[in-house]
Amino acid sequence: MQNILTILLFFFFIIISSCSSKNDKISILEYENLELQMIDAYKDAYDELESGDVIYAAKKFNEAELLYPQSEWAPKSVLLAAYSYYSQNYYDEALSELNRFFKKYPKHKNIDYAHFLYAMCYYENIVDEKKDLEPLLISKKKFQFIVQNFPDTDFAQDANFKINLINDVLASKEMYLGKYYIKKQKWAAAINRFKNILELYGTTIYVEEALHRLVETNYKIGLIEEAKKYANLLGYNYQSSQWYEQSYKIFNKEYQTSFQIKKDKGSVFNKFKKLFK
């Protein structure tokens, strides 16, 4: 009886081992098959992206991720789905993919690229100083995040450049509002806008004009000493400037300017567009 039990136990272990081996083989085959399907979907998506069918490409990248989410290709698929949407101005869809990427792959090696692409989605929505400021402020915040957290990357260098351009637009917004308040004879509000340019955007191209407008506005309301202070500051830093000549004329009425200030026909937005041609 004891021998029979021993034999049965022996065959039981053989059967278990055999089943386990078969299941392992099936499991390996299934994973290999999934990976092949995922690679096929990824290749199809990439081909569609290059051919210009970005909607189909993004869906195929999503399909590739879902087929084998444990694969190293899955996070890449999400990023390429986001880029596919971004490349054809589907910014909301691109942002949705990127938010999903941040949640699922917060420590991925390409997280710097994901943050940069996120910033670019808002950056591309910048129009001019008269429009909504939200894209400006969000993109600036994201570019600053990149500079602070990924300082040794190419993305940080590009982010710094774009921050400077964004500051130009924000400064132009202050200039636009300042001039508007001058027309409405709201002198204090105008002065505050011009001061904002000096305090917040002191490296932008609008500093010279802001100094001149402070000379002009203070002089109009009788704050002569304050006007002289800004005129001296303008002369000390920008004596060869066209705006200094205009300020000089305020205090010397008989002085004739030798030229007129030419307005730049190209908006700040046109500077942005050159980056992507």
C-alpha positions as CSV (number, residue, x, y, z in Angstrom):
1,M,0.0,0.0,0.0
2,Q,2.9,2.3,0.9
3,N,4.5,1.6,-2.4
4,I,1.3,2.5,-4.3
5,L,1.1,5.8,-2.5
6,T,4.7,6.6,-3.3
7,I,4.2,5.9,-7.0
8,L,1.1,8.0,-7.1
9,L,2.8,10.9,-5.4
10,F,5.7,10.6,-7.8
11,F,3.4,10.8,-10.9
12,F,1.5,13.7,-9.3
13,F,4.7,15.7,-9.1
14,I,5.6,14.8,-12.7
15,I,2.2,16.0,-13.9
16,I,2.4,19.2,-11.9
17,S,5.9,19.9,-13.2
18,S,4.8,19.2,-16.7
19,C,1.8,21.5,-16.5
20,S,3.9,24.2,-15.0
21,S,6.5,23.9,-17.7
22,K,3.8,24.1,-20.4
23,N,2.2,27.1,-18.8
24,D,5.5,28.8,-18.6
25,K,6.1,28.1,-22.3
26,I,2.6,29.4,-23.2
27,S,3.2,32.5,-21.1
28,I,6.5,33.2,-22.8
29,L,5.0,32.7,-26.2
30,E,2.1,35.0,-25.3
31,Y,4.4,37.7,-24.2
32,E,6.6,37.3,-27.3
33,N,3.5,37.4,-29.5
34,L,2.3,40.6,-27.7
35,E,5.6,42.2,-28.1
36,L,5.7,41.4,-31.8
37,Q,2.1,42.8,-32.2
38,M,3.2,45.9,-30.3
39,I,6.3,46.5,-32.4
40,D,4.1,46.1,-35.6
41,A,1.6,48.7,-34.2
42,Y,4.5,51.0,-33.3
43,K,6.0,50.7,-36.8
44,D,2.7,51.4,-38.4
45,A,2.1,54.4,-36.2
46,Y,5.5,55.8,-37.0
47,D,5.0,55.4,-40.8
48,E,1.6,57.1,-40.5
49,L,3.2,60.0,-38.5
50,E,5.8,60.5,-41.2
51,S,3.1,60.4,-43.9
52,G,1.1,63.1,-42.2
53,D,-1.9,61.1,-40.9
54,V,-1.4,62.2,-37.3
55,I,-4.8,61.2,-35.9
56,Y,-4.4,57.6,-37.1
57,A,-0.7,57.6,-36.0
58,A,-1.7,58.7,-32.5
59,K,-4.3,56.0,-32.2
60,K,-1.8,53.4,-33.4
61,F,0.7,54.6,-30.8
62,N,-2.0,54.2,-28.2
63,E,-2.8,50.7,-29.5
64,A,0.9,49.8,-29.2
65,E,1.0,50.9,-25.6
66,L,-2.1,49.0,-24.7
67,L,-0.9,45.8,-26.3
68,Y,2.2,45.6,-24.1
69,P,2.2,48.3,-21.3
70,Q,5.1,46.6,-19.5
71,S,7.4,47.1,-22.6
72,E,10.0,49.8,-22.8
73,W,8.2,50.9,-26.0
74,A,5.0,51.8,-24.1
75,P,6.1,55.2,-22.6
76,K,7.7,56.0,-26.0
77,S,4.4,55.3,-27.6
78,V,2.6,57.8,-25.3
79,L,5.2,60.5,-26.1
80,L,4.9,59.9,-29.8
81,A,1.1,60.0,-29.6
82,A,1.4,63.4,-27.9
83,Y,3.9,64.6,-30.5
84,S,1.6,63.4,-33.3
85,Y,-1.2,65.6,-32.0
86,Y,1.2,68.5,-31.3
87,S,2.6,68.4,-34.8
88,Q,-0.7,69.3,-36.3
89,N,-1.9,71.8,-33.7
90,Y,-4.1,69.4,-31.7
91,Y,-2.8,70.9,-28.5
92,D,-5.6,69.8,-26.1
93,E,-5.2,66.2,-27.2
94,A,-1.4,66.4,-26.9
95,L,-1.7,67.8,-23.4
96,S,-4.1,65.0,-22.5
97,E,-1.5,62.4,-23.6
98,L,1.3,64.2,-21.7
99,N,-0.8,64.3,-18.5
100,R,-1.3,60.6,-18.8
101,F,2.4,60.1,-19.3
102,F,3.3,62.1,-16.2
103,K,0.9,59.9,-14.1
104,K,2.0,56.6,-15.5
105,Y,5.8,57.2,-16.1
106,P,6.8,59.9,-13.6
107,K,10.5,58.7,-13.5
108,H,11.0,57.9,-17.2
109,K,14.3,58.9,-18.7
110,N,12.5,61.1,-21.2
111,I,10.5,63.0,-18.7
112,D,12.5,66.2,-19.6
113,Y,11.2,66.0,-23.2
114,A,7.6,65.4,-21.9
115,H,7.8,68.6,-19.9
116,F,9.3,70.5,-22.8
117,L,6.6,69.4,-25.2
118,Y,4.0,70.3,-22.6
119,A,5.4,73.8,-22.4
120,M,5.5,74.0,-26.2
121,C,1.8,73.2,-26.5
122,Y,1.0,76.4,-24.6
123,Y,3.8,78.4,-26.2
124,E,2.3,77.7,-29.7
125,N,-0.9,79.4,-28.5
126,I,0.8,82.7,-27.9
127,V,-0.7,85.3,-30.3
128,D,0.2,88.9,-29.2
129,E,0.2,91.3,-26.3
130,K,-3.6,92.0,-26.8
131,K,-4.8,88.5,-26.4
132,D,-5.2,86.1,-23.4
133,L,-2.2,85.9,-21.2
134,E,-2.8,82.3,-19.9
135,P,-0.7,80.5,-22.6
136,L,2.1,83.0,-21.9
137,L,2.1,82.5,-18.1
138,I,1.7,78.7,-18.2
139,S,4.4,78.2,-20.8
140,K,6.8,80.5,-19.0
141,K,6.2,78.6,-15.7
142,K,6.9,75.2,-17.5
143,F,10.0,76.5,-19.2
144,Q,11.3,77.8,-15.8
145,F,10.6,74.3,-14.4
146,I,12.7,72.8,-17.1
147,V,15.6,75.2,-16.5
148,Q,15.5,74.5,-12.7
149,N,15.1,70.7,-12.9
150,F,17.0,69.8,-16.1
151,P,19.7,72.5,-16.2
152,D,22.3,70.4,-18.2
153,T,20.0,69.5,-21.1
154,D,19.5,71.1,-24.5
155,F,15.9,71.6,-23.4
156,A,17.1,74.0,-20.7
157,Q,19.0,76.1,-23.2
158,D,16.0,76.3,-25.5
159,A,13.7,77.0,-22.5
160,N,15.9,80.0,-21.5
161,F,15.7,81.4,-25.0
162,K,11.9,81.1,-25.0
163,I,11.5,82.6,-21.6
164,N,13.3,85.7,-22.9
165,L,10.9,85.9,-25.8
166,I,7.9,85.4,-23.5
167,N,9.2,88.3,-21.3
168,D,9.3,90.5,-24.5
169,V,5.6,89.7,-25.1
170,L,4.7,90.3,-21.4
171,A,6.6,93.6,-21.5
172,S,4.8,94.6,-24.7
173,K,1.5,93.9,-22.9
174,E,2.5,96.3,-20.2
175,M,3.5,98.9,-22.8
176,Y,0.2,98.4,-24.6
177,L,-1.8,99.0,-21.4
178,G,0.4,101.9,-20.4
179,K,-0.3,103.7,-23.7
180,Y,-4.0,102.9,-23.4
181,Y,-4.1,104.5,-19.9
182,I,-2.3,107.6,-21.3
183,K,-5.0,108.0,-23.9
184,K,-7.6,107.8,-21.1
185,Q,-5.5,110.2,-19.1
186,K,-5.2,107.7,-16.2
187,W,-1.7,108.8,-15.4
188,A,-1.1,106.8,-12.2
189,A,-2.2,103.5,-13.9
190,A,0.0,104.3,-16.9
191,I,3.1,105.0,-14.7
192,N,2.6,101.7,-12.9
193,R,2.6,99.8,-16.1
194,F,5.8,101.4,-17.3
195,K,7.4,100.8,-13.9
196,N,6.4,97.1,-14.2
197,I,8.5,96.9,-17.4
198,L,11.6,98.2,-15.5
199,E,11.1,96.0,-12.5
200,L,9.9,92.7,-14.1
201,Y,11.2,92.8,-17.6
202,G,14.5,94.8,-17.3
203,T,16.3,92.7,-20.0
204,T,13.7,93.2,-22.7
205,I,13.7,95.6,-25.7
206,Y,10.9,97.7,-24.1
207,V,13.0,99.2,-21.3
208,E,14.2,102.3,-23.3
209,E,10.6,103.2,-24.4
210,A,9.4,102.6,-20.8
211,L,11.9,105.1,-19.5
212,H,10.8,107.6,-22.1
213,R,7.1,107.1,-21.3
214,L,7.9,107.7,-17.6
215,V,9.6,110.9,-18.5
216,E,6.7,111.9,-20.7
217,T,3.9,111.0,-18.3
218,N,5.5,112.5,-15.2
219,Y,6.3,115.7,-17.0
220,K,2.6,116.0,-18.1
221,I,1.3,115.8,-14.6
222,G,3.9,118.2,-13.3
223,L,6.3,115.9,-11.6
224,I,9.3,117.5,-13.2
225,E,11.9,116.1,-10.8
226,E,10.6,112.6,-11.3
227,A,10.6,113.1,-15.1
228,K,14.3,114.3,-14.9
229,K,15.2,111.3,-12.8
230,Y,14.0,108.9,-15.6
231,A,15.5,111.2,-18.3
232,N,18.9,111.0,-16.6
233,L,18.6,107.2,-16.3
234,L,17.7,107.0,-20.0
235,G,20.6,109.2,-20.9
236,Y,23.1,107.3,-18.8
237,N,22.2,103.9,-20.2
238,Y,20.9,104.7,-23.7
239,Q,22.3,108.1,-24.8
240,S,22.3,107.1,-28.4
241,S,18.8,105.8,-28.3
242,Q,16.0,107.3,-30.3
243,W,13.9,107.4,-27.2
244,Y,16.5,109.5,-25.4
245,E,16.2,112.1,-28.2
246,Q,12.4,112.1,-27.7
247,S,12.9,112.6,-24.0
248,Y,15.4,115.4,-24.5
249,K,12.9,117.2,-26.7
250,I,10.4,117.3,-23.8
251,F,12.7,119.5,-21.8
252,N,14.0,121.4,-24.9
253,K,11.0,122.4,-26.9
254,E,13.0,124.0,-29.7
255,Y,15.1,120.9,-30.3
256,Q,14.3,119.3,-33.7
257,T,14.7,115.6,-34.0
258,S,16.6,114.5,-37.0
259,F,14.5,111.5,-37.6
260,Q,11.2,109.9,-36.7
261,I,10.8,106.7,-34.7
262,K,10.0,103.9,-37.0
263,K,7.6,101.3,-35.8
264,D,8.5,97.7,-36.2
265,K,6.0,96.3,-38.6
266,G,6.7,92.7,-37.5
267,S,5.0,91.7,-34.3
268,V,6.7,89.8,-31.5
269,F,4.7,86.8,-32.7
270,N,6.5,86.8,-36.0
271,K,9.7,86.3,-34.1
272,F,8.2,83.2,-32.6
273,K,7.2,81.9,-36.0
274,K,10.7,82.0,-37.3
275,L,11.7,79.4,-34.7
276,F,9.5,76.8,-36.4
277,K,10.2,77.4,-40.1
